[in-house]
């Protein structure tokens, strides 16, 4: 099959190292760390802290992260789970007592333990080489001196101006200028958050004891010390407006932070051609990519044109089956009976593959792994009841996450990939702590995340809320081996779309032969057939959103097959980045959509 010819920029190639991320500041900082002698893990940590201030509407200090990486020293793939858990007081009964049948998408109630800080420090301690100051200083500098306000930051803050001014004064103090969003082209500082990080750093260095001791002292300040105390006091004592339209206090406490730590685990995997694709486990939606690739292995994709109706339809129908299984079977394996082996088995995927026909499927069709009967009736009934005859008003049709005036957000995130000359590679998708979704904790200068909105208040669901449970996150970094050797890392922001756009990138590259930049630039699409992971948990059966670069004849063919096609902007689907290594040659590419993502390397 002929490959995509047009690219917006070259695929970068070198032998020293590459960094690619959703914002040029993150990329530049990561590359500077490699130039100073740091490894891929040092670079990822420094870039990650920087992105908290470069893209504060997409992630922040109070968020979370999953990472997947290859350690050249250990010669193995590992997953780092820095997804915080639900508070001990967060039960289905507690929300029902508040008269809620859904966890709000903004405010104090949906907070989980903020895991990003421990995730970055755990990675730095175990796999990095630099000291804490080496990876924090640049981020602190950007917080103190400011970052340039790009159109999407301005648009996001403008949406929640009234909320901040009237309901969340601590957020107005940090993110508004005389009651208004900072103007495009101006610079925005967050000196209070900078002071938080600077105090943590100075306390850690003053305690002494060397590199690892500094890291542990910093972690203690956050999870058992003065940072935890500030979080505890704010969440216990404040009652603020959230997406439910009512004022609520928080459930998160200092004890919840003290009991939690980031953890390592093995990846979930599947083979596709010469590659072994590795994802986070079934506490995330990552296995959607694995199931989809397993379904598509024998569908003849290499004979299809990437922008053809046949290709789009086939991939979309496979994704719909995988997301149906996500709704029925995915959840934190420490709390739910997840049939993980069966869901990725050849026999199960072969049975599911037979459901892919010429026409668009109407139903949400989870399978029966190990003979277990699925039940998604409650989720479907709730999602459908929320529609009130409204198809979502094109809420998802622009392809990028959207902010509502009450602060709730669908899927805002950042992403970064790094490969160094030693052969280490890492893919990270930090998220949460969005400036628009929760009120700023005044003493700290930043808000916490609202990932708890992804739990269902339905005891029968595997992603039902329970104390100390991980929400079924949409965050989904990716890594692939080729012939047993580390080959590539990639990912994208985008909530439920992450494992749609990420799967497309992989298919464009591995099945259709495009280089990384071609695979990113190729026209993309996504499905909205299944219940959203984000408040208010809507769905649009048979909805298929295409970029405007698809041929009108393709649109007509897909509509004839029964898809409810929405055509978005020409460059509206995804914010992908990717990097690969074959022998000594390291390559990278970044998404032109949004005009912020860049790759660098030499």
Wavefront OBJ file of the C-alpha trace (Angstrom):
o trace
v 0.000 0.000 0.000
v 1.327 3.432 -0.933
v 2.273 5.531 2.058
v 1.283 9.075 2.951
v 3.528 11.500 1.054
v 2.764 14.880 2.567
v 4.147 15.920 5.931
v 3.948 19.222 7.757
v 7.534 18.905 8.979
v 10.381 16.384 8.707
v 10.739 13.239 10.756
v 13.711 14.035 13.012
v 16.623 11.576 12.996
v 19.845 11.355 15.000
v 21.921 9.107 17.221
v 22.313 11.118 20.464
v 18.720 11.372 21.676
v 15.261 12.783 21.003
v 12.480 14.424 22.985
v 8.991 15.075 21.663
v 6.093 16.584 23.555
v 2.874 18.542 23.264
v 4.605 21.881 23.959
v 7.920 23.194 22.694
v 9.003 24.249 26.187
v 8.715 20.691 27.467
v 10.667 19.435 24.473
v 13.384 22.059 24.850
v 13.819 21.391 28.566
v 13.995 17.629 28.060
v 16.562 18.008 25.305
v 18.662 20.340 27.456
v 18.781 17.657 30.160
v 20.033 15.090 27.640
v 22.686 17.560 26.479
v 23.846 18.008 30.103
v 24.388 14.280 30.442
v 21.075 13.214 31.929
v 19.342 10.091 30.694
v 15.842 9.672 29.233
v 14.270 9.417 32.692
v 15.921 12.605 33.934
v 14.753 14.367 30.772
v 11.197 13.103 31.154
v 10.983 14.311 34.766
v 12.316 17.786 33.932
v 10.029 18.088 30.900
v 7.077 16.829 32.920
v 7.486 19.429 35.658
v 7.848 22.116 32.983
v 4.637 21.084 31.209
v 2.721 21.715 34.448
v 3.326 25.432 33.863
v 3.586 25.499 30.065
v 0.139 23.870 29.700
v -1.624 24.504 33.033
v -5.050 23.986 31.459
v -3.987 20.465 30.483
v -2.111 19.284 33.583
v -0.744 20.610 36.833
v 1.150 19.809 40.050
v -1.995 18.292 41.597
v -2.584 15.784 38.802
v -1.527 12.221 38.038
v 0.405 10.208 35.481
v 1.036 6.775 34.051
v 4.358 6.018 32.360
v 5.604 3.055 30.354
v 9.315 2.654 29.723
v 12.198 0.444 28.677
v 15.192 0.329 30.983
v 18.344 -0.432 28.980
v 20.111 -1.521 32.168
v 17.399 -3.965 33.236
v 16.359 -4.831 29.650
v 12.676 -4.898 30.448
v 9.484 -2.897 30.038
v 7.864 -1.486 33.157
v 4.731 0.503 33.912
v 4.808 3.243 36.528
v 1.354 3.841 37.993
v 1.113 7.287 39.577
v -2.663 7.329 39.348
v -3.931 8.355 42.769
v -6.733 6.450 44.465
v -10.142 7.469 45.791
v -10.320 8.863 49.333
v -11.241 6.519 52.173
v -14.472 8.480 52.622
v -15.446 8.210 48.948
v -18.135 5.540 48.753
v -21.230 5.121 46.620
v -23.315 5.554 49.767
v -21.601 8.852 50.548
v -22.557 10.282 47.153
v -26.092 8.960 47.363
v -26.436 10.643 50.744
v -25.610 13.888 48.924
v -28.398 13.216 46.427
v -25.968 12.576 43.559
v -26.185 9.773 40.997
v -22.994 10.864 39.221
v -19.704 12.226 40.527
v -19.391 15.868 39.412
v -16.809 16.712 36.797
v -15.436 19.710 38.679
v -15.014 21.043 42.205
v -13.826 19.310 45.369
v -15.802 16.045 45.395
v -14.048 14.281 42.471
v -10.521 14.630 43.916
v -8.301 11.566 44.218
v -4.812 11.431 45.721
v -2.559 13.698 43.590
v -0.076 11.164 42.230
v 2.084 13.095 39.771
v 4.626 14.382 42.298
v 5.403 10.952 43.716
v 5.391 9.450 40.230
v 8.045 11.850 38.975
v 10.155 11.497 42.132
v 9.913 7.705 42.131
v 11.073 7.607 38.498
v 13.913 10.024 39.227
v 15.061 8.059 42.292
v 14.999 4.616 40.692
v 15.981 5.272 37.079
v 17.324 8.827 36.824
v 20.809 10.093 37.595
v 20.327 13.772 38.456
v 19.506 15.526 41.713
v 16.140 17.047 42.461
v 17.310 20.615 41.782
v 18.513 19.594 38.319
v 15.010 18.612 37.248
v 12.961 21.204 39.177
v 14.887 24.431 38.653
v 13.730 25.138 35.112
v 10.065 24.489 35.907
v 10.299 26.797 38.933
v 11.858 29.431 36.692
v 8.955 29.266 34.234
v 6.447 29.497 37.080
v 8.243 32.583 38.458
v 8.986 34.385 35.182
v 5.953 33.219 33.234
v 4.926 31.288 30.147
v 3.462 32.752 26.948
v -0.343 32.743 26.801
v -1.393 30.837 23.698
v -4.928 31.021 22.268
v -6.142 27.809 23.905
v -5.039 28.866 27.383
v -6.839 32.172 26.901
v -9.953 30.411 25.596
v -9.989 27.993 28.522
v -9.637 30.654 31.196
v -12.175 32.896 29.450
v -14.730 30.095 29.694
v -14.426 29.967 33.495
v -13.926 33.694 34.226
v -17.364 34.033 35.824
v -16.915 30.850 37.860
v -13.594 32.104 39.213
v -14.834 35.616 39.936
v -18.065 34.581 41.620
v -17.332 31.164 43.155
v -13.628 30.274 43.216
v -11.746 33.405 44.368
v -8.510 31.504 45.031
v -8.417 30.519 41.343
v -9.164 34.080 40.274
v -6.181 35.266 42.338
v -3.801 33.012 40.398
v -5.186 32.810 36.867
v -7.082 36.067 36.215
v -5.687 39.544 35.643
v -8.015 42.212 37.025
v -10.861 39.753 36.731
v -10.157 38.730 33.137
v -8.259 35.974 31.382
v -4.676 36.913 30.472
v -4.480 38.193 26.914
v -3.037 36.099 24.102
v 0.646 36.935 23.793
v 0.981 38.091 27.391
v 2.913 36.128 29.997
v 1.386 34.308 32.966
v 3.248 33.591 36.178
v 2.289 31.336 39.074
v 4.629 32.560 41.776
v 2.702 30.828 44.538
v 3.166 27.394 42.974
v 6.801 28.296 42.293
v 7.204 29.099 45.988
v 5.709 25.709 46.884
v 8.216 23.862 44.736
v 11.080 26.071 45.880
v 10.277 25.439 49.549
v 10.107 21.680 48.955
v 13.465 21.801 47.162
v 15.180 23.948 49.783
v 13.858 21.818 52.646
v 15.083 18.668 50.896
v 18.561 20.082 50.368
v 18.753 21.440 53.900
v 17.987 17.999 55.319
v 21.054 16.602 53.540
v 21.894 12.954 53.070
v 22.553 12.836 49.337
v 20.477 12.463 46.195
v 18.038 9.762 47.283
v 17.583 11.287 50.729
v 16.653 14.623 49.115
v 14.038 12.886 46.990
v 12.547 11.110 50.000
v 12.478 14.320 52.038
v 10.638 16.077 49.201
v 8.144 13.260 48.949
v 7.513 13.375 52.689
v 6.804 17.127 52.515
v 4.125 16.464 49.908
v 2.415 13.361 51.282
v 2.873 13.589 55.056
v 4.137 17.119 55.639
v 3.019 20.696 55.092
v 1.701 20.188 51.549
v -0.574 17.379 52.734
v -1.683 19.549 55.648
v -2.665 22.400 53.324
v -4.654 20.000 51.128
v -6.346 18.454 54.166
v -7.389 21.807 55.617
v -8.782 23.154 52.330
v -10.754 20.028 51.446
v -12.175 19.686 54.974
v -13.239 23.283 55.440
v -14.317 24.672 52.062
v -17.706 24.200 50.407
v -17.600 25.355 46.791
v -19.704 25.165 43.642
v -19.154 22.192 41.337
v -20.646 20.799 38.131
v -23.714 19.514 39.975
v -24.775 23.136 40.384
v -24.471 22.886 44.161
v -21.813 23.598 46.788
v -19.974 20.635 48.258
v -16.989 20.059 50.483
v -14.239 17.595 49.729
v -13.599 14.010 50.847
v -9.815 13.894 50.434
v -7.714 14.003 53.622
v -4.088 14.059 54.631
v -4.405 10.439 55.730
v -5.331 9.481 52.151
v -2.106 11.048 50.901
v 0.011 9.449 53.621
v -1.178 5.924 52.776
v -0.459 6.125 49.033
v 2.631 5.584 46.874
v 3.311 5.219 43.162
v 3.904 1.609 42.098
v 5.521 -0.409 39.323
v 3.945 -3.281 37.415
v 4.350 -5.328 34.261
v 2.607 -4.155 31.095
v -0.307 -5.753 29.309
v 0.842 -6.861 25.835
v -0.242 -8.207 22.469
v 1.660 -9.127 19.309
v 0.949 -7.351 16.019
v 3.171 -8.307 13.100
v 6.808 -8.033 14.209
v 5.843 -5.865 17.186
v 4.847 -6.540 20.766
v 2.696 -3.623 21.896
v 2.835 -2.770 25.614
v 0.243 -0.794 27.560
v -0.787 -0.030 31.120
v -3.072 -2.612 32.675
v -6.841 -2.876 32.912
v -7.069 -0.105 35.529
v -6.546 2.104 32.470
v -8.191 2.073 29.065
v -4.811 1.127 27.540
v -5.834 -2.459 26.719
v -8.382 -0.983 24.261
v -5.434 -0.536 21.906
v -4.339 -4.126 22.463
v -7.806 -5.571 21.869
v -8.293 -3.408 18.782
v -4.977 -4.493 17.274
v -5.848 -8.107 18.021
v -9.169 -7.709 16.220
v -7.492 -6.082 13.213
v -4.628 -8.564 12.787
v -6.446 -10.557 10.109
v -8.530 -7.821 8.500
v -6.186 -7.040 5.591
v -5.400 -3.487 6.633
v -2.165 -3.434 4.636
v -4.283 -3.622 1.465
v -6.455 -0.632 2.394
v -5.822 3.038 1.696
v -5.488 4.958 4.988
v -8.125 7.560 4.067
v -10.556 5.088 2.507
v -14.038 4.309 3.803
v -13.052 0.651 4.123
v -10.124 1.440 6.426
v -12.047 3.950 8.546
v -15.067 1.666 8.900
v -13.021 -1.413 9.788
v -10.930 0.352 12.421
v -13.956 2.162 13.849
v -15.965 -1.046 14.260
v -13.037 -2.763 15.974
v -12.682 0.191 18.338
v -16.391 0.056 19.162
v -16.077 -3.584 20.202
v -13.018 -2.847 22.356
v -14.626 0.131 24.057
v -17.717 -1.968 24.761
v -15.438 -4.397 26.592
v -13.866 -1.462 28.415
v -17.287 -0.501 29.731
v -18.139 -4.040 30.807
v -14.852 -5.461 32.046
v -12.162 -2.850 32.815
v -11.451 -1.643 36.348
v -8.823 -1.722 39.081
v -7.838 -5.431 39.280
v -7.230 -5.065 43.011
v -10.965 -4.485 43.451
v -12.647 -6.101 40.448
v -12.578 -9.500 38.755
v -11.118 -8.455 35.397
v -10.825 -11.320 32.852
v -7.637 -9.843 31.433
v -6.158 -13.001 29.877
v -9.401 -13.941 28.188
v -9.937 -10.451 26.758
v -6.581 -10.636 24.936
v -6.749 -14.303 23.945
v -6.703 -15.349 20.280
v -9.927 -17.360 20.551
v -11.869 -14.555 22.170
v -10.639 -11.976 19.652
v -11.457 -14.314 16.755
v -15.040 -14.605 17.995
v -15.317 -10.857 18.355
v -13.783 -10.243 14.924
v -16.758 -11.998 13.309
v -19.007 -9.192 14.514
v -17.321 -6.692 12.189
v -19.498 -6.464 9.092
v -20.060 -4.065 6.238
v -22.479 -1.816 8.142
v -22.048 0.282 11.269
v -23.186 -1.540 14.392
v -25.979 0.030 16.443
v -25.455 -1.663 19.788
v -22.798 -1.461 22.445
v -21.663 -5.109 22.312
v -19.350 -6.333 25.080
v -18.224 -9.938 24.833
v -18.431 -12.909 27.187
v -14.815 -13.675 28.230
v -14.547 -16.953 30.140
v -18.295 -17.292 29.673
v -18.977 -14.336 31.967
v -22.138 -12.395 31.126
v -21.629 -8.648 30.700
v -23.998 -6.043 32.076
v -23.688 -2.448 30.873
v -27.379 -1.668 31.194
v -26.956 0.807 34.040
v -24.252 2.784 32.236
v -26.240 2.828 29.003
v -29.454 3.791 30.737
v -27.731 6.647 32.507
v -25.914 7.899 29.401
v -29.055 7.765 27.312
v -31.165 9.455 29.999
v -28.732 12.377 30.102
v -29.285 13.122 26.444
v -32.795 14.569 26.908
v -33.241 14.348 23.191
v -29.974 16.161 22.625
v -27.184 14.468 20.696
v -24.550 16.401 22.604
v -24.790 19.509 20.500
v -21.597 18.651 18.632
v -19.763 18.847 21.963
v -17.126 16.406 20.751
v -17.176 17.282 17.105
v -14.117 19.551 17.195
v -11.860 16.670 18.205
v -10.077 18.530 21.008
v -11.156 18.610 24.659
v -13.721 21.238 25.560
v -14.355 23.209 28.738
v -17.808 24.036 30.102
v -18.564 27.204 32.093
v -18.863 25.159 35.308
v -15.272 23.979 34.920
v -15.806 20.380 33.877
v -13.431 19.176 31.194
v -13.336 16.269 28.785
v -9.909 14.737 28.480
v -7.400 17.563 28.706
v -3.873 16.151 28.958
v -0.257 16.468 27.822
v 2.155 13.855 26.519
v 5.902 13.347 26.089
v 8.254 10.695 24.694
v 12.033 10.450 25.180
v 14.747 8.120 23.866
v 18.402 8.508 24.845
v 21.660 7.250 23.340
v 21.846 4.458 25.933
v 18.662 2.887 24.587
v 16.333 3.961 27.395
v 12.904 5.028 26.184
v 9.860 6.336 27.998
v 6.311 7.434 27.192
v 4.358 9.499 29.755
v 0.858 10.994 29.735
v 0.595 13.442 32.656
v -2.836 14.924 33.303
v -5.210 16.310 35.905
v -4.841 19.265 38.200
v -6.420 21.341 35.419
v -6.619 25.016 36.357
v -10.271 25.167 35.279
v -11.664 22.089 37.032
v -10.984 22.560 40.743
v -10.379 25.578 42.977
v -6.795 26.550 43.752
v -5.538 25.668 47.233
v -4.418 29.166 48.301
v -1.352 28.132 50.290
v -0.024 25.975 47.424
v -0.998 27.928 44.295
v -2.528 25.053 42.335
v -5.694 22.898 42.194
v -6.015 19.137 42.536
v -7.372 16.760 39.927
v -10.928 15.561 39.326
v -10.207 12.049 38.037
v -12.793 10.626 40.449
v -15.498 11.573 37.944
v -14.561 8.413 36.013
v -16.024 6.127 38.679
v -19.596 4.907 38.269
v -21.952 5.070 41.255
v -23.208 1.599 40.346
v -22.140 -1.383 42.442
v -22.371 -3.784 39.494
v -19.766 -1.923 37.432
v -16.116 -2.978 37.515
v -15.259 0.710 37.529
v -17.602 1.430 40.452
v -16.408 3.830 43.113
v -14.773 2.308 46.190
v -12.395 3.723 48.828
v -8.684 3.422 47.878
v -9.559 2.273 44.346
v -7.957 3.591 41.153
v -10.356 5.217 38.690
v -10.405 3.634 35.242
v -8.270 6.322 33.717
v -8.191 7.297 30.044
v -4.469 8.123 30.286
v -2.660 5.767 27.962
v 1.060 5.968 27.007
v 2.370 3.319 24.606
v 5.555 1.344 23.919
v 6.342 -1.313 21.335
v 9.118 -3.855 20.945
v 10.121 -5.028 17.462
v 11.578 -8.516 17.199
v 12.090 -8.379 20.954
v 14.054 -5.111 20.961
v 12.723 -1.737 22.161
v 11.362 0.034 19.107
v 9.011 2.966 19.696
v 7.077 5.073 22.200
v 4.047 7.235 21.434
v 0.878 8.790 22.773
v -1.590 11.672 22.726
v -3.913 13.699 24.914
v -7.638 13.392 24.275
v -9.496 11.411 26.948
v -11.516 8.603 25.362
v -9.828 9.391 22.043
v -6.323 8.537 23.272
v -6.552 4.863 22.369
v -8.271 5.723 19.111
v -5.707 8.221 17.826
v -2.809 6.244 19.296
v -4.000 3.080 17.579
v -4.291 4.969 14.298
v -0.721 6.251 14.577
v 0.579 2.727 15.161
v -1.435 1.291 12.268
v -0.356 4.043 9.903
v 3.269 3.406 10.818
v 3.512 -0.371 11.222
v 0.709 -1.724 9.016
v 0.742 0.921 6.273
v 4.441 1.813 6.199
v 4.318 5.545 6.919
v 7.179 7.193 8.749
v 6.373 8.678 12.169
v 5.585 12.174 10.898
v 3.446 10.850 8.057
v 1.575 8.656 10.530
v 0.846 11.665 12.745
v -0.138 13.951 9.873
v -2.463 11.475 8.153
v -6.201 12.355 8.345
v -7.656 10.985 11.575
v -11.035 10.184 13.112
v -12.707 8.944 16.292
v -15.894 7.248 17.482
v -18.316 8.459 20.171
v -20.422 5.301 20.186
v -19.799 4.412 23.842
v -20.431 6.228 27.157
v -17.859 8.944 27.832
v -15.483 8.580 30.765
v -16.147 12.213 31.688
v -19.062 13.973 33.317
v -21.905 13.991 32.279
v -21.089 10.573 30.706
v -22.930 11.094 27.400
v -22.724 8.882 24.323
v -23.682 9.274 20.669
v -24.450 5.875 19.088
v -22.854 5.397 15.657
v -21.261 8.865 15.850
v -18.048 8.996 13.785
v -16.054 12.225 13.688
v -13.742 12.788 10.709
v -11.196 15.464 9.973
v -12.220 17.717 7.097
v -9.453 16.408 4.851
v -11.376 13.211 4.075
v -12.833 13.054 0.564
v -16.590 13.794 0.436
v -17.052 10.461 -1.361
v -15.579 8.701 1.683
v -17.990 10.583 3.919
v -20.872 9.478 1.711
v -19.744 5.852 1.739
v -19.488 5.845 5.542
v -22.945 7.387 5.863
v -24.297 4.714 3.522
v -22.855 2.114 5.881
v -24.898 3.612 8.728
v -22.341 5.832 10.470
v -23.549 9.142 11.896
v -20.734 11.185 10.390
v -19.653 14.579 11.729
v -16.938 16.390 9.769
v -14.665 18.538 11.938
v -11.806 20.847 11.090
v -9.080 19.803 8.692
v -6.548 19.449 11.540
v -8.699 18.720 14.583
v -7.998 15.127 15.661
v -5.281 14.473 18.233
v -2.015 15.899 19.574
v 0.213 12.904 18.883
v 3.924 12.501 19.497
v 6.168 9.516 18.761
v 9.795 8.379 18.818
v 11.558 5.227 17.608
v 14.973 3.578 17.671
v 16.469 1.041 15.238
v 20.119 0.233 15.848
v 21.861 3.548 16.513
v 19.323 5.666 14.642
v 16.747 7.479 16.785
v 13.752 9.233 15.202
v 10.962 11.461 16.462
v 7.910 13.378 15.286
v 5.284 15.674 16.765
v 1.789 16.814 16.003
v 1.182 20.013 14.005
v -2.415 20.287 15.251
v -2.665 23.156 17.710
v 0.766 24.459 16.659
v 2.403 23.684 20.018
v 3.923 20.206 19.781
v 7.511 19.814 18.630
v 10.180 17.144 18.444
v 13.880 17.822 18.951
v 16.963 15.653 18.693
v 20.354 15.166 17.174
l 1 2 3 4 5 6 7 8 9 10 11 12 13 14 15 16 17 18 19 20 21 22 23 24 25 26 27 28 29 30 31 32 33 34 35 36 37 38 39 40 41 42 43 44 45 46 47 48 49 50 51 52 53 54 55 56 57 58 59 60 61 62 63 64 65 66 67 68 69 70 71 72 73 74 75 76 77 78 79 80 81 82 83 84 85 86 87 88 89 90 91 92 93 94 95 96 97 98 99 100 101 102 103 104 105 106 107 108 109 110 111 112 113 114 115 116 117 118 119 120 121 122 123 124 125 126 127 128 129 130 131 132 133 134 135 136 137 138 139 140 141 142 143 144 145 146 147 148 149 150 151 152 153 154 155 156 157 158 159 160 161 162 163 164 165 166 167 168 169 170 171 172 173 174 175 176 177 178 179 180 181 182 183 184 185 186 187 188 189 190 191 192 193 194 195 196 197 198 199 200 201 202 203 204 205 206 207 208 209 210 211 212 213 214 215 216 217 218 219 220 221 222 223 224 225 226 227 228 229 230 231 232 233 234 235 236 237 238 239 240 241 242 243 244 245 246 247 248 249 250 251 252 253 254 255 256 257 258 259 260 261 262 263 264 265 266 267 268 269 270 271 272 273 274 275 276 277 278 279 280 281 282 283 284 285 286 287 288 289 290 291 292 293 294 295 296 297 298 299 300 301 302 303 304 305 306 307 308 309 310 311 312 313 314 315 316 317 318 319 320 321 322 323 324 325 326 327 328 329 330 331 332 333 334 335 336 337 338 339 340 341 342 343 344 345 346 347 348 349 350 351 352 353 354 355 356 357 358 359 360 361 362 363 364 365 366 367 368 369 370 371 372 373 374 375 376 377 378 379 380 381 382 383 384 385 386 387 388 389 390 391 392 393 394 395 396 397 398 399 400 401 402 403 404 405 406 407 408 409 410 411 412 413 414 415 416 417 418 419 420 421 422 423 424 425 426 427 428 429 430 431 432 433 434 435 436 437 438 439 440 441 442 443 444 445 446 447 448 449 450 451 452 453 454 455 456 457 458 459 460 461 462 463 464 465 466 467 468 469 470 471 472 473 474 475 476 477 478 479 480 481 482 483 484 485 486 487 488 489 490 491 492 493 494 495 496 497 498 499 500 501 502 503 504 505 506 507 508 509 510 511 512 513 514 515 516 517 518 519 520 521 522 523 524 525 526 527 528 529 530 531 532 533 534 535 536 537 538 539 540 541 542 543 544 545 546 547 548 549 550 551 552 553 554 555 556 557 558 559 560 561 562 563 564 565 566 567 568 569 570 571 572 573 574 575 576 577 578 579 580 581 582 583 584 585 586 587 588 589 590 591 592 593 594 595 596 597 598 599 600 601 602
